[in-house]
Amino acid sequence: MKKWIVLLVSVVLFSFATVNEAAAQSMAYVDTEAVLKKLPTYQRAQTQLDQVVDGWRKEIEQRYKEIDRLYRQFQAEQVLLSEKERVAREENIVNKEKETRALQNKRFGEGGDLHLKRQELVTPIQQQVFSALEKVSKRKNIDMVFDKASGVSILYANPKFDLTGDVLKELGISDNN
C-alpha cells in the first residue's frame, strides 16, 4: 500500500512539473508566405522559375502538336500505305508519344527538373528567411514558432505573437510594402 501511495505522489509531482515546464514555453507564429512575397530575391527567383516552366510547357505542347499532326496525316494516308509503311509510321507515332511523356515526367514529375530548379532558386532564400527567424526567436526568447502559411491550423492568433514583421525587419525589408 505504501508503494502505491509513493507511486501516486510521484506521478502527480511529475505531472505538475511537466505542466509547469509546458507553461513556461513561449510560442509565436510567422507568415512565411507574406515574408517571401516581400523579398525581391524571391520575386526574381519566382519570375525566373515561371519563365523556365513556360519554356518547358511550350516545348512539350509543340511535341504533342507534332504527334497530333503525324497521327492525322497517318489517318488520311493509311489506306494508301503498304503494311510495312503503316507499321513503321504507327511505331514512329507511338515512340514520339512515349518520348514526350518521358520528357514531361522528367520536367514535371516527382524529383524532376522543376523540383530541382525550385530547390536551386528558392532553397537559399528559404534558408535566409529561416536564419532571420532563428535570430528573432532567440532575441525574443521564443521556444516554438508556427508557420501560419503552411496550413497549420491556427484558429486564433494574438497579433502580439506574430513575428512576421520582425523577420522582415531582420531581412532588411520594410513591412509597409
Backbone hydrogen bonds, N-H to C=O, Kabsch-Sander energy under -0.5 kcal/mol:
donor,donor_aa,acceptor,acceptor_aa,energy
5,I,1,M,-1.8
6,V,2,K,-2.2
7,L,3,K,-2.5
8,L,4,W,-2.7
9,V,5,I,-2.6
10,S,6,V,-2.3
11,V,7,L,-2.4
12,V,8,L,-2.3
13,L,9,V,-2.7
14,F,10,S,-2.6
15,S,11,V,-2.4
16,F,12,V,-2.3
17,A,13,L,-2.3
18,T,14,F,-2.3
19,V,15,S,-2.4
20,N,16,F,-2.6
21,E,17,A,-2.2
22,A,18,T,-2.4
23,A,19,V,-2.3
24,A,20,N,-1.3
25,Q,21,E,-0.6
25,Q,22,A,-0.8
28,A,144,M,-2.0
29,Y,161,F,-2.3
30,V,146,F,-2.4
32,T,30,V,-0.9
35,V,31,D,-1.9
36,L,32,T,-3.0
37,K,33,E,-2.2
38,K,34,A,-1.0
38,K,35,V,-0.8
39,L,35,V,-0.5
39,L,36,L,-1.2
43,Q,39,L,-2.1
44,R,40,P,-2.5
45,A,41,T,-2.2
46,Q,42,Y,-2.8
47,T,43,Q,-2.3
48,Q,44,R,-2.6
49,L,45,A,-2.6
50,D,46,Q,-2.6
51,Q,47,T,-2.1
52,V,48,Q,-2.1
53,V,49,L,-2.6
54,D,50,D,-2.4
55,G,51,Q,-2.1
56,W,52,V,-2.2
57,R,53,V,-2.7
58,K,54,D,-2.4
59,E,55,G,-2.2
60,I,56,W,-2.3
61,E,57,R,-3.0
62,Q,58,K,-2.6
63,R,59,E,-1.8
64,Y,60,I,-2.3
65,K,61,E,-2.1
66,E,62,Q,-2.1
67,I,63,R,-2.3
68,D,64,Y,-2.5
69,R,65,K,-2.5
70,L,66,E,-2.6
71,Y,67,I,-2.4
72,R,68,D,-2.7
73,Q,69,R,-2.4
74,F,70,L,-2.4
75,Q,71,Y,-2.6
76,A,72,R,-2.1
77,E,73,Q,-2.0
78,Q,74,F,-1.5
80,L,77,E,-1.5
81,L,77,E,-0.8
81,L,78,Q,-1.0
86,R,82,S,-2.9
87,V,83,E,-2.5
88,A,84,K,-2.1
89,R,85,E,-2.5
90,E,86,R,-2.5
91,E,87,V,-2.6
92,N,88,A,-2.2
93,I,89,R,-2.5
94,V,90,E,-2.6
95,N,91,E,-2.9
96,K,92,N,-2.4
97,E,93,I,-2.2
98,K,94,V,-2.4
99,E,95,N,-2.7
100,T,96,K,-2.2
101,R,97,E,-2.4
102,A,98,K,-2.5
103,L,99,E,-2.4
104,Q,100,T,-2.7
105,N,101,R,-2.4
106,K,102,A,-2.5
107,R,103,L,-2.5
108,F,104,Q,-2.9
109,G,105,N,-2.2
112,G,109,G,-2.4
113,D,106,K,-2.7
114,L,107,R,-2.8
116,L,112,G,-2.3
117,K,113,D,-2.9
118,R,114,L,-2.6
119,Q,115,H,-2.2
120,E,116,L,-2.4
121,L,117,K,-2.4
122,V,118,R,-3.2
123,T,118,R,-0.7
123,T,119,Q,-1.2
126,Q,122,V,-2.6
127,Q,123,T,-2.4
128,Q,124,P,-1.7
129,V,125,I,-2.3
130,F,126,Q,-2.6
131,S,127,Q,-2.4
132,A,128,Q,-2.1
133,L,129,V,-2.6
134,E,130,F,-2.7
135,K,131,S,-2.2
136,V,132,A,-2.5
137,S,133,L,-2.7
138,K,134,E,-2.4
139,R,135,K,-2.5
140,K,136,V,-2.2
141,N,138,K,-1.0
142,I,137,S,-3.0
143,D,26,S,-1.7
144,M,26,S,-1.8
146,F,28,A,-2.5
148,K,30,V,-2.8
148,K,146,F,-0.7
149,A,30,V,-0.6
150,S,147,D,-0.9
151,G,148,K,-0.6
152,V,147,D,-0.7
154,I,152,V,-1.1
155,L,153,S,-0.7
161,F,158,N,-2.5
162,D,159,P,-1.7
163,L,29,Y,-3.2
163,L,161,F,-0.6
167,V,163,L,-2.7
168,L,164,T,-2.4
169,K,165,G,-2.4
170,E,166,D,-2.3
171,L,167,V,-1.6
172,G,169,K,-1.3
173,I,168,L,-3.0
177,N,174,S,-1.0
